[in-house]
Amino acid sequence: MRPLQLSPETAVELSKQLNVPLEELMHMPKHILVQKMMQLEASKTAEETKKETE
């Protein structure tokens, strides 16, 4: 499997946001990365909605 085709800046930022080691991120299957990114976005959206309702 080829490493993901991400820019270095994007890879470092995603690694921090997803709390995943950079090397693991680069060799992660694309469908799993997309799933993790969707979970991250859903949690951010839920936090924003919670703040708006308070």
Contacts in CASP RR format, 6 or more apart in sequence:
PFRMAT RR
TARGET T0000
AUTHOR 0000-0000-0000
METHOD contacts of the structure
MODEL  1
MRPLQLSPETAVELSKQLNVPLEELMHMPKHILVQKMMQLEASKTAEETK
KETE
1 27 0 8 1.000
1 29 0 8 1.000
3 26 0 8 1.000
3 27 0 8 1.000
4 11 0 8 1.000
4 25 0 8 1.000
4 26 0 8 1.000
4 27 0 8 1.000
4 28 0 8 1.000
4 30 0 8 1.000
4 33 0 8 1.000
6 14 0 8 1.000
6 26 0 8 1.000
11 22 0 8 1.000
11 25 0 8 1.000
11 26 0 8 1.000
12 22 0 8 1.000
14 20 0 8 1.000
14 25 0 8 1.000
14 33 0 8 1.000
14 37 0 8 1.000
15 21 0 8 1.000
15 22 0 8 1.000
15 25 0 8 1.000
17 40 0 8 1.000
18 25 0 8 1.000
18 36 0 8 1.000
18 37 0 8 1.000
18 40 0 8 1.000
20 28 0 8 1.000
20 36 0 8 1.000
25 33 0 8 1.000
28 36 0 8 1.000
END
